[in-house]
Amino acid sequence: MEFSSKLLDNHTALITGASSGIGKATAIALAQVGSSLALVSRNTEKLKATLEACKKVIPKESKAKILTFQLNMEDQEEMKKVVEEIDKEFNGIDILINSAGNGLMGDFMKNTLSEINEAITVNLVSQIALTHLVLPKIVESKKEKRAVIFLSSVAGRHAFPFVSVYASTKHGISGFAEALFGNIQDTGVKVCAVNPGFVRTPMVVP
């Protein structure tokens, strides 16, 4: 993934799920154009790998700051603390990229309630909660490019067998993004849900 534009070189992006997959690839792409990054994940070891990969591609003249933050997306109290820490460290947040995800698949009747609750929390509830915490800070930002981006899925538009819970959460987040855009369009903050098909990531292919 490569960006030719320099429009984001003075912006700060908070990226969840930054330790692997699309979240990691997005972080590296933004580092290439000099964006400051708050990399968030529960897996600190993999976050370190993302951090090192980002450092390798930062433009030499860039003053970008890239930091990592550990967060279990199911813990909303910890989420509040991490958001405030990020806001303080970077003096604001301009872009939120919700890339954390849970790829629960299989026969619905064999999925446990614990697995179902975790998938709903990570894929839907936590992303709405994080957006609720971060959005006011993005609205306050004076930067030109401000956005809230959700990594949804083709399963957020079309339901498939054996991804019942996953598809329902992705339909939910796609619907939330569409409704939120109408809610805040007068602020100048962009909102979108990206709906990729199957991508060879650790979530799909362990």
C-alpha positions as CSV (number, residue, x, y, z in Angstrom):
1,M,0.0,0.0,0.0
2,E,1.5,3.4,-1.0
3,F,0.2,6.9,-0.9
4,S,1.6,9.6,-3.2
5,S,-0.3,12.4,-1.5
6,K,1.3,14.6,1.2
7,L,-2.1,15.8,2.5
8,L,-1.8,13.9,5.8
9,D,1.8,14.7,6.7
10,N,0.8,16.9,9.6
11,H,-2.2,14.9,10.9
12,T,-2.5,12.5,13.8
13,A,-4.3,9.2,13.3
14,L,-5.5,6.8,16.0
15,I,-5.5,3.3,14.6
16,T,-6.9,0.3,16.5
17,G,-6.0,-3.2,15.5
18,A,-2.7,-1.8,14.5
19,S,-0.7,-5.0,15.4
20,S,-1.6,-7.0,12.3
21,G,-3.5,-7.2,9.1
22,I,-5.2,-4.2,7.5
23,G,-4.6,-2.1,10.6
24,K,-0.9,-2.6,10.4
25,A,-0.8,-2.0,6.6
26,T,-2.7,1.2,7.1
27,A,-0.3,2.4,9.8
28,I,2.7,1.8,7.5
29,A,1.0,3.6,4.6
30,L,0.3,6.6,6.8
31,A,3.8,6.6,8.2
32,Q,5.1,6.8,4.6
33,V,3.5,10.2,4.2
34,G,4.6,11.5,7.6
35,S,1.4,11.2,9.7
36,S,1.8,11.0,13.4
37,L,0.3,7.7,14.7
38,A,-1.2,6.4,17.9
39,L,-1.0,2.6,17.4
40,V,-3.5,0.7,19.5
41,S,-3.8,-3.0,20.2
42,R,-3.9,-5.5,23.0
43,N,-0.9,-7.3,21.6
44,T,2.2,-5.3,22.7
45,E,4.7,-7.6,21.0
46,K,3.1,-7.3,17.6
47,L,2.6,-3.6,18.1
48,K,6.4,-3.2,18.5
49,A,6.8,-4.9,15.1
50,T,4.3,-2.4,13.6
51,L,6.2,0.5,15.2
52,E,9.5,-0.7,13.8
53,A,8.0,-1.1,10.3
54,C,6.6,2.4,10.4
55,K,9.9,3.9,11.5
56,K,11.6,2.4,8.5
57,V,9.3,4.3,6.0
58,I,8.9,7.7,7.7
59,P,10.3,10.4,5.4
60,K,13.6,11.7,6.6
61,E,12.4,15.3,7.0
62,S,9.3,14.2,8.8
63,K,8.6,15.3,12.4
64,A,6.0,12.6,12.9
65,K,5.5,11.0,16.3
66,I,4.6,7.4,16.5
67,L,3.7,5.8,19.8
68,T,2.1,2.5,20.9
69,F,-0.7,2.0,23.4
70,Q,-2.0,-1.3,24.8
71,L,-5.8,-1.6,25.0
72,N,-8.3,-4.4,25.4
73,M,-11.2,-3.0,23.4
74,E,-13.6,-4.7,25.8
75,D,-12.5,-2.5,28.7
76,Q,-14.3,0.8,28.3
77,E,-12.8,2.4,31.4
78,E,-9.3,1.6,30.2
79,M,-10.4,2.9,26.8
80,K,-11.2,6.3,28.3
81,K,-7.8,6.5,29.9
82,V,-6.0,5.6,26.7
83,V,-7.9,8.1,24.6
84,E,-7.0,10.9,27.1
85,E,-3.4,9.8,27.1
86,I,-3.3,9.9,23.3
87,D,-5.0,13.3,23.1
88,K,-2.4,14.7,25.6
89,E,0.6,13.1,23.9
90,F,-0.4,14.3,20.4
91,N,-2.2,17.5,21.4
92,G,-5.3,16.4,19.5
93,I,-6.6,13.6,17.2
94,D,-7.6,14.2,13.6
95,I,-8.4,10.8,12.3
96,L,-9.8,7.6,13.9
97,I,-9.4,4.3,12.1
98,N,-11.4,1.5,13.7
99,S,-9.6,-1.6,12.5
100,A,-9.8,-3.9,15.5
101,G,-11.8,-6.9,14.8
102,N,-13.0,-10.4,15.8
103,G,-13.5,-12.9,13.0
104,L,-15.9,-15.3,14.7
105,M,-16.9,-18.0,12.2
106,G,-18.4,-21.5,12.2
107,D,-21.8,-23.1,12.9
108,F,-23.8,-20.6,15.0
109,M,-25.2,-23.3,17.2
110,K,-21.7,-24.3,18.1
111,N,-20.5,-20.8,18.9
112,T,-20.4,-20.3,22.6
113,L,-22.1,-17.3,24.3
114,S,-18.7,-16.1,25.4
115,E,-17.4,-16.1,21.8
116,I,-20.6,-14.3,20.6
117,N,-20.4,-11.6,23.3
118,E,-16.7,-11.0,22.6
119,A,-17.3,-10.7,18.8
120,I,-20.2,-8.2,19.3
121,T,-18.2,-6.2,21.8
122,V,-15.1,-5.9,19.7
123,N,-16.7,-5.5,16.3
124,L,-19.6,-3.2,17.3
125,V,-20.0,-2.0,20.8
126,S,-16.3,-1.0,21.4
127,Q,-16.1,0.8,18.1
128,I,-19.2,2.9,18.8
129,A,-17.8,3.6,22.3
130,L,-14.4,4.6,21.0
131,T,-16.0,6.8,18.4
132,H,-18.1,8.5,21.1
133,L,-14.9,9.3,23.0
134,V,-12.8,10.4,20.1
135,L,-15.2,12.2,17.8
136,P,-15.5,15.4,19.9
137,K,-11.7,15.8,19.7
138,I,-11.7,15.3,15.9
139,V,-14.5,17.9,15.6
140,E,-12.4,20.3,17.6
141,S,-9.4,19.8,15.4
142,K,-8.5,22.6,13.0
143,K,-6.8,20.3,10.5
144,E,-8.0,20.1,6.9
145,K,-8.5,16.4,6.7
146,R,-10.5,14.9,9.5
147,A,-12.3,11.5,9.4
148,V,-13.7,8.6,11.2
149,I,-13.1,5.3,9.3
150,F,-14.5,1.9,10.1
151,L,-13.1,-1.3,8.7
152,S,-16.3,-3.2,8.0
153,S,-16.5,-6.0,5.5
154,V,-18.3,-7.3,2.4
155,A,-20.2,-9.3,5.1
156,G,-21.5,-5.9,6.3
157,R,-23.4,-5.7,3.0
158,H,-24.1,-9.3,2.2
159,A,-24.7,-12.1,4.6
160,F,-23.0,-15.5,4.2
161,P,-23.4,-18.8,5.8
162,F,-21.2,-19.6,8.9
163,V,-20.5,-16.0,9.7
164,S,-23.8,-15.2,11.4
165,V,-22.5,-13.2,14.3
166,Y,-19.6,-11.6,12.3
167,A,-22.0,-10.5,9.5
168,S,-24.5,-9.1,12.0
169,T,-21.7,-7.0,13.7
170,K,-20.5,-5.7,10.3
171,H,-24.0,-4.9,9.2
172,G,-24.3,-3.0,12.4
173,I,-21.1,-1.0,12.0
174,S,-21.8,-0.2,8.4
175,G,-25.3,1.1,9.4
176,F,-23.8,3.1,12.3
177,A,-21.2,4.7,10.0
178,E,-23.9,5.7,7.5
179,A,-26.2,7.2,10.2
180,L,-23.3,9.0,11.9
181,F,-22.3,10.7,8.6
182,G,-25.7,12.2,8.4
183,N,-25.5,13.3,12.0
184,I,-22.2,15.2,11.7
185,Q,-21.9,16.2,8.1
186,D,-22.1,19.8,8.9
187,T,-18.9,19.6,11.0
188,G,-16.7,18.8,8.0
189,V,-15.6,15.4,9.5
190,K,-15.8,12.6,6.9
191,V,-17.2,9.2,7.9
192,C,-16.9,6.0,5.9
193,A,-17.1,2.3,6.3
194,V,-14.7,0.3,4.1
195,N,-16.1,-3.1,3.0
196,P,-13.2,-5.3,1.8
197,G,-13.7,-8.9,0.7
198,F,-11.6,-11.7,2.1
199,V,-8.0,-10.5,2.7
200,R,-5.2,-12.8,3.7
201,T,-4.6,-11.6,7.2
202,P,-3.9,-13.4,10.5
203,M,-7.7,-13.1,11.4
204,V,-8.7,-15.1,8.2
205,V,-5.6,-17.3,7.9
206,P,-4.0,-17.9,11.3
